[in-house]
Amino acid sequence: MITAWLLLAAAMLLILANGLFVAAEFAFVTVERGTVERAAASGDRRARSLLKALKQLSFQLSGAQLGITITSLVVGMLAEPALSVLLSPVFVAVGVPESAATGVAVLVGMVGATVLQMVIGELVPKNWAISTPLRVAYAVVGPHRAFSRACRPLIAALNNSADRIVRGFGIEPQEELGHARTPDELVSLARHSAAAGAMDEESATLFVRTLGLRELTAESVMTPRIDVAALQQDATATDVVNLTRATGLSRFPVYSDSLDEVTGTVTLKDALAVPAERRDRTRVRHLASPPLLVPETLPVERLLDLLRRREPMAVVVDEYGGTAGVATIEDIVEEVVGEVQDEHDPADIPELVPLPPENGHPVWDADGRTRVDQLETIGLHCPEGPYETLGGLLADLLGKLPEVGEQAELPGWRFTVLAVDRHRTSRVRIERTDDGFPYDSDDDKDDHR
């Protein structure tokens, strides 16, 4: 009987050891590596030991698996016979025939040992490690690394065998877990954080828009050619001052014969540096600095770097060498924080204005210059096409320049041209219909229900 109790005590110790290996396995995978690296850099010894384990993650996880396998096997070998010996007299005492008591005790012992192993040795340490991964990792890293060192030859042999099998499937095994998050994962994390209340919605939107810059090009953020305020190179410094008063802008492209031939950029500061009595006689070609010319396909991140280091205004050139528009730092900032208005900016109509619903359908009044990617804010995901703006989308759908009153449709959406300015669609009515929404993402559907 004493032997049975000793075997049961040994089995309980092995179940606890099994729990240690399970906790280590889940904690090492779940713990935030950046937090560990910062703690290690500040001199925390436990963090340094944990960081070493994370740098050998594949090896450490193999050690955990070996420990789990060994302890599980030995627990079964010890606990089941011990419980059967201890339980047989109990079953005989309650009326079970002595010939059957041993078999029942073995069955109950096997079930009891399995349940105890799963709950104490598997589920409890797993849930604990997932809930507080850093604390658990600190607690188990010492004994786990000691076990891994002691069993290094066996673990290395098993791990190498597994690596060879994985390579046979064309996959290269990794020693460390990739801890950097992709931009798409960060966007999803920000949205879920805002939905859960862990981050305020404005901060989440700002974060998502900032990450969205990586997908934009100079063409996406530029002021289009038709809206560019520019000066002919024979204009005077006085013309610069007058154009600033009229537009609220302080920097202008300078061209020779047409806007396709930009020769420089001039600023209000350049004009004001000329004595007042000489401004009528001073030509802007003498004041202009060389232009910063960029292709319309230039990524916004690279464009921002050029605008900060070289020139606050860039002239965006299309594939044929003509001027497509101009881009400034303000244009890029507006992509992140929304429209930037100051006391000099004209009071333009917002690009997307919600209108009262009609027949239960959401309706918006939109600027024809609204970019198609901005339409995603109302749940409209446009198909790929040779256009950047809402006006371009309508021209593509209609197959010609839109006229006032004309309508175009996408499944689930109806567009009505409200105004045209110099062949450019300036105002559009957007209505969401009941025909289904094949261009909506699942997230957008949830957001707009």
VOGU-3710 file (C-alpha; in Angstrom, 3 decimals, decimal comma):
1> mitawlllaa> 0,000/0,000/0,000  2,862/2,377/0,855  4,392/1,668/-2,545  1,125/2,638/-4,235  1,032/5,965/-2,378  4,655/6,654/-3,342  3,877/5,869/-6,980  0,865/8,181/-6,847  2,984/10,966/-5,328  5,583/10,501/-8,077
11> amllilangl> 2,832/10,641/-10,695  1,546/13,931/-9,240  5,037/15,422/-9,415  5,298/14,338/-13,049  1,917/15,911/-13,808  3,238/19,195/-12,366  6,364/18,795/-14,510  4,120/18,213/-17,521  2,306/21,434/-16,632  5,630/23,275/-16,601
21> fvaaefafvt> 6,420/22,114/-20,139  2,934/23,035/-21,378  3,164/26,464/-19,739  6,582/27,051/-21,296  5,327/26,046/-24,741  2,381/28,452/-24,711  4,184/31,277/-22,887  7,150/31,298/-25,285  4,827/31,518/-28,286  2,439/34,101/-26,777
31> vergtveraa> 4,798/36,497/-24,997  5,393/39,894/-26,629  9,028/39,827/-27,709  9,385/43,611/-27,835  8,564/43,814/-24,113  11,167/41,146/-23,350  13,815/42,938/-25,424  13,188/46,236/-23,615  13,385/44,530/-20,221  16,596/42,739/-21,218
41> asgdrrarsl> 18,133/46,018/-22,397  17,345/47,565/-18,999  19,352/44,819/-17,245  16,654/42,327/-16,177  18,384/38,935/-15,840  15,192/36,915/-16,255  14,409/38,855/-19,433  17,897/38,138/-20,815  17,441/34,414/-20,117  13,990/34,484/-21,717
51> lkalkqlsfq> 15,320/36,342/-24,747  17,947/33,631/-25,274  15,171/31,024/-25,210  13,106/33,007/-27,733  16,095/33,173/-30,070  16,159/29,351/-30,005  12,393/28,985/-30,074  12,229/25,919/-32,321  14,730/24,077/-30,115  12,950/25,124/-26,901
61> lsgaqlgiti> 9,550/24,040/-28,220  11,030/20,696/-29,232  12,318/20,348/-25,668  8,841/21,122/-24,324  7,303/18,501/-26,584  9,861/15,928/-25,449  9,153/16,746/-21,803  5,387/16,510/-22,325  5,716/13,147/-24,071  7,996/11,623/-21,426
71> tslvvgmlae> 5,979/12,831/-18,429  2,658/11,774/-20,000  3,934/8,245/-20,618  5,445/7,835/-17,158  2,369/9,304/-15,432  0,235/6,626/-17,044  2,688/3,911/-15,995  2,700/5,089/-12,367  -0,750/6,502/-11,665  -2,962/3,804/-13,160
81> palsvllspv> -1,568/0,814/-11,175  -1,278/2,943/-8,032  -4,908/4,048/-8,251  -6,071/0,519/-9,026  -4,320/-0,826/-5,877  -5,708/1,980/-3,721  -9,240/1,775/-5,145  -9,707/-2,031/-5,183  -10,432/-2,258/-1,421  -12,874/0,633/-1,725
91> fvavgvpesa> -14,886/-1,095/-4,449  -14,882/-4,383/-2,478  -16,152/-2,457/0,561  -19,078/-0,989/-1,374  -20,207/-4,386/-2,618  -18,340/-4,973/-5,882  -17,332/-8,642/-6,194  -13,655/-9,167/-5,434  -13,101/-10,842/-8,830  -14,360/-7,711/-10,594
101> atgvavlvgm> -13,033/-5,091/-8,188  -9,524/-5,107/-9,662  -10,760/-4,595/-13,232  -13,091/-1,773/-12,187  -10,295/-0,163/-10,184  -7,942/-0,320/-13,194  -10,581/1,304/-15,428  -11,394/4,012/-12,915  -7,695/4,576/-12,251  -6,990/4,963/-15,957
111> vgatvlqmvi> -9,843/7,445/-16,405  -8,901/9,315/-13,240  -5,245/9,585/-14,218  -6,169/10,800/-17,720  -8,553/13,457/-16,385  -6,036/14,594/-13,795  -3,320/14,767/-16,449  -5,494/16,808/-18,839  -6,778/19,286/-16,257  -3,719/19,817/-14,033
121> gelvpknwai> -1,009/18,990/-16,550  -2,498/20,506/-19,739  -5,472/22,857/-19,487  -4,615/24,827/-16,335  -1,029/25,717/-17,402  -2,211/26,461/-20,966  -4,870/28,928/-19,792  -2,482/30,460/-17,272  0,220/30,981/-19,902  -2,197/32,550/-22,399
131> stplrvayav> -3,592/34,907/-19,738  -0,240/36,132/-18,331  2,454/35,035/-20,805  5,265/37,248/-19,513  4,875/36,256/-15,864  4,611/32,569/-16,758  7,582/32,758/-19,124  9,710/34,313/-16,377  8,636/31,531/-13,973  9,362/28,557/-16,234
141> vgphrafsra> 12,293/29,720/-18,386  14,976/28,670/-15,863  13,970/25,019/-15,289  12,909/24,606/-18,920  16,270/25,779/-20,290  18,025/23,493/-17,783  16,016/20,498/-19,060  16,727/21,476/-22,685  20,472/21,678/-22,016  20,467/18,301/-20,273
151> crpliaalnn> 18,625/16,662/-23,181  20,279/18,678/-25,948  21,631/15,712/-27,998  18,251/13,946/-28,073  16,290/17,163/-28,755  18,713/18,194/-31,508  18,415/14,784/-33,198  14,614/14,854/-33,104  14,461/18,487/-34,206  16,852/17,901/-37,134
161> sadrivrgfg> 14,778/14,925/-38,276  11,645/17,071/-38,253  13,466/19,842/-40,162  14,492/17,420/-42,902  10,901/16,238/-43,307  9,625/19,839/-43,479  12,251/20,735/-46,092  11,037/17,769/-48,089  7,737/19,641/-48,497  9,591/22,706/-49,786
171> iepqeelgha> 9,323/24,690/-46,538  12,342/26,168/-44,775  12,118/25,693/-40,976  12,518/28,799/-38,814  14,363/28,910/-35,524  12,621/32,092/-34,301  8,988/33,127/-34,404  8,360/36,119/-36,686  7,379/38,838/-34,179  6,944/41,782/-36,544
181> rtpdelvsla> 3,366/42,494/-37,589  2,387/43,255/-41,163  0,631/46,566/-41,948  -2,611/44,683/-42,623  -2,376/43,009/-39,212  -1,791/46,400/-37,569  -4,830/47,862/-39,362  -6,973/44,959/-38,178  -5,570/45,300/-34,650  -6,362/49,041/-34,581
191> rhsaaagamd> -9,924/48,496/-35,776  -10,593/45,749/-33,240  -9,017/47,873/-30,474  -11,335/50,759/-31,353  -14,362/48,438/-31,444  -13,416/47,028/-28,018  -12,861/50,496/-26,547  -9,131/50,001/-25,951  -8,338/52,817/-28,413  -10,460/55,854/-29,187
201> eesatlfvrt> -11,953/55,834/-32,668  -10,213/59,013/-33,854  -6,781/57,653/-32,943  -7,566/54,361/-34,662  -8,701/56,164/-37,810  -5,555/58,308/-37,805  -3,397/55,200/-37,370  -5,154/53,343/-40,201  -4,842/56,330/-42,544  -1,147/56,664/-41,736
211> lglreltaes> -0,544/53,024/-42,629  -2,603/53,543/-45,776  -0,015/55,996/-47,107  2,166/53,085/-48,204  -0,388/52,225/-50,892  -0,628/55,749/-52,333  1,364/57,415/-55,099  2,018/61,006/-56,085  -0,941/60,798/-58,463  -3,186/59,834/-55,535
221> vmtpridvaa> -2,435/62,926/-53,433  -1,660/65,622/-56,015  -3,788/68,653/-56,821  -4,905/67,886/-60,395  -3,704/70,077/-63,235  -7,112/71,676/-63,769  -7,001/73,120/-60,216  -3,351/74,243/-60,255  -2,721/77,963/-59,841  0,422/78,813/-61,868
231> lqqdatatdv> 2,257/81,817/-63,331  3,753/82,388/-66,751  7,466/83,128/-66,476  6,982/86,700/-67,743  4,612/87,484/-64,863  5,890/89,917/-62,233  6,465/89,809/-58,495  3,278/91,862/-58,148  1,373/89,086/-59,909  2,652/86,642/-57,289
241> vnltratgls> 1,274/88,841/-54,496  -2,063/89,255/-56,278  -2,407/85,525/-56,967  -1,726/84,813/-53,297  -4,541/87,199/-52,335  -6,876/85,467/-54,784  -6,095/81,857/-53,893  -4,669/81,875/-50,382  -1,676/79,923/-51,693  1,935/80,994/-51,289
251> rfpvysdsld> 3,794/78,762/-53,765  3,223/78,475/-57,508  4,694/76,619/-60,498  6,254/78,840/-63,178  5,921/77,797/-66,831  7,105/79,062/-70,213  4,578/78,415/-72,981  2,178/75,992/-71,245  1,820/74,205/-67,941  3,510/71,191/-69,524
261> evtgtvtlkd> 6,730/73,216/-69,573  7,307/74,061/-65,908  10,590/75,913/-65,442  10,536/76,541/-61,709  8,546/77,415/-58,599  8,109/80,824/-57,006  6,900/81,722/-53,516  5,258/84,735/-51,916  8,403/85,104/-49,815  10,442/85,498/-53,024
271> alavpaerrd> 8,102/88,235/-54,241  8,033/90,123/-50,947  11,836/90,093/-50,841  11,756/92,414/-53,892  11,450/96,122/-52,968  7,887/97,343/-53,521  8,902/99,876/-56,182  10,572/97,145/-58,289  7,914/94,410/-58,093  6,120/95,554/-61,250
281> rtrvrhlasp> 9,343/95,211/-63,234  10,776/92,014/-61,721  9,893/88,867/-63,683  9,171/85,657/-61,823  11,631/83,757/-64,020  14,375/85,631/-62,152  12,871/84,693/-58,771  11,945/81,053/-59,433  13,936/78,128/-58,055  14,432/74,905/-60,085
291> pllvpetlpv> 11,333/72,685/-59,956  11,135/69,326/-58,234  9,778/66,982/-60,911  8,450/63,583/-59,837  6,643/60,792/-61,724  2,986/60,210/-60,880  3,857/56,635/-59,836  6,281/57,760/-57,097  5,251/56,239/-53,711  3,988/58,811/-51,223
301> erlldllrrr> 6,606/57,837/-48,630  9,390/58,702/-51,084  7,564/61,857/-52,162  7,278/63,041/-48,569  11,006/62,548/-48,068  11,772/64,642/-51,178  9,367/67,402/-50,126  10,978/67,625/-46,707  14,586/67,603/-47,921  14,507/69,465/-51,230
311> epmavvvdey> 11,422/71,466/-52,157  8,008/71,919/-50,433  6,221/71,624/-53,798  6,632/68,889/-56,403  5,424/68,998/-59,997  3,885/65,618/-60,834  4,692/64,495/-64,388  2,617/61,911/-66,254  3,968/59,099/-68,435  3,984/61,363/-71,515
321> ggtagvatie> 6,077/64,080/-69,850  3,185/66,478/-69,328  2,220/68,112/-66,042  -0,417/66,057/-64,234  -0,608/68,263/-61,135  1,340/69,466/-58,109  1,833/67,935/-54,670  2,765/69,508/-51,339  3,287/68,302/-47,792  -0,189/69,638/-46,974
331> diveevvgev> -1,685/67,287/-49,571  -0,065/64,301/-47,855  -1,032/65,471/-44,362  -4,652/65,751/-45,511  -4,560/62,065/-46,423  -3,920/61,291/-42,758  -5,916/63,891/-40,795  -8,524/64,841/-43,380  -9,061/68,162/-45,097  -6,804/70,895/-43,666
341> qdehdpadip> -8,477/74,308/-43,713  -6,913/77,605/-42,748  -8,114/81,193/-42,945  -6,825/81,534/-46,507  -8,451/78,401/-47,930  -11,680/78,813/-49,840  -14,734/77,310/-48,173  -15,126/74,380/-50,549  -18,067/72,009/-50,283  -16,937/68,832/-48,483
351> elvplppeng> -16,214/65,928/-50,782  -18,842/63,570/-49,326  -21,956/65,085/-47,707  -24,585/62,709/-46,275  -28,116/63,652/-47,364  -31,446/62,586/-45,850  -32,234/58,970/-46,875  -34,698/58,494/-49,708  -36,963/55,438/-49,727  -34,833/54,048/-46,933
361> hpvwdadgrt> -31,644/54,274/-49,027  -28,535/56,212/-47,890  -27,705/59,170/-50,176  -24,594/61,364/-50,496  -23,660/64,542/-52,392  -20,085/64,085/-53,633  -17,406/66,161/-55,342  -16,468/64,713/-58,713  -12,808/64,950/-57,668  -13,326/62,495/-54,814
371> rvdqletigl> -10,824/59,661/-55,229  -12,291/56,210/-55,611  -10,357/54,909/-52,595  -12,050/57,590/-50,451  -15,417/56,144/-51,456  -14,537/53,125/-49,318  -15,511/55,226/-46,269  -19,173/54,834/-47,283  -18,783/51,152/-48,156  -18,302/51,544/-51,924
381> hcpegpyetl> -15,392/49,521/-53,344  -15,055/50,379/-57,018  -13,796/47,870/-59,594  -10,335/48,323/-61,051  -10,199/50,744/-63,970  -8,258/53,538/-65,712  -9,444/56,263/-63,324  -8,581/57,840/-59,997  -11,659/59,955/-59,213  -15,422/59,635/-59,020
391> gglladllgk> -15,704/61,720/-62,197  -13,348/59,336/-63,978  -15,396/56,358/-62,782  -18,564/57,878/-64,270  -16,822/58,656/-67,568  -15,672/55,027/-67,715  -19,153/53,684/-66,909  -20,860/55,968/-69,440  -18,172/55,613/-72,112  -18,083/59,400/-72,650
401> lpevgeqael> -17,855/62,716/-70,839  -20,764/62,859/-68,373  -23,517/65,445/-68,773  -25,869/66,913/-66,175  -28,714/64,546/-65,366  -27,070/61,367/-66,682  -27,034/58,284/-64,490  -24,690/55,329/-64,137  -24,889/52,268/-61,943  -22,812/49,658/-60,212
411> pgwrftvlav> -24,456/46,687/-58,497  -25,886/48,165/-55,314  -25,162/51,823/-56,265  -26,631/54,554/-58,467  -24,823/57,760/-59,540  -26,505/60,917/-60,892  -24,474/63,775/-62,390  -25,593/67,036/-60,726  -23,112/69,533/-62,162  -20,380/69,745/-64,820
421> drhrtsrvri> -17,643/72,388/-64,912  -15,615/72,726/-68,135  -16,216/69,097/-69,123  -15,348/67,972/-65,590  -17,933/66,290/-63,398  -18,092/68,552/-60,357  -21,029/67,229/-58,280  -22,512/63,733/-58,116  -25,420/62,246/-56,208  -24,618/58,755/-54,858
431> ertddgfpyd> -27,423/56,457/-53,769  -27,139/53,027/-52,265  -29,784/50,654/-53,633  -31,166/47,234/-52,689  -29,534/45,214/-55,442  -26,772/43,646/-53,347  -23,263/44,898/-52,754  -20,612/42,752/-54,485  -17,939/45,444/-54,111  -18,358/45,723/-50,322
441> sdddkddhr> -15,978/44,000/-47,978  -17,376/42,091/-45,031  -16,122/44,729/-42,618  -17,828/47,497/-44,522  -21,094/45,598/-44,558  -20,945/45,288/-40,805  -20,065/48,938/-40,379  -22,949/50,205/-42,489  -25,800/47,984/-41,424
//
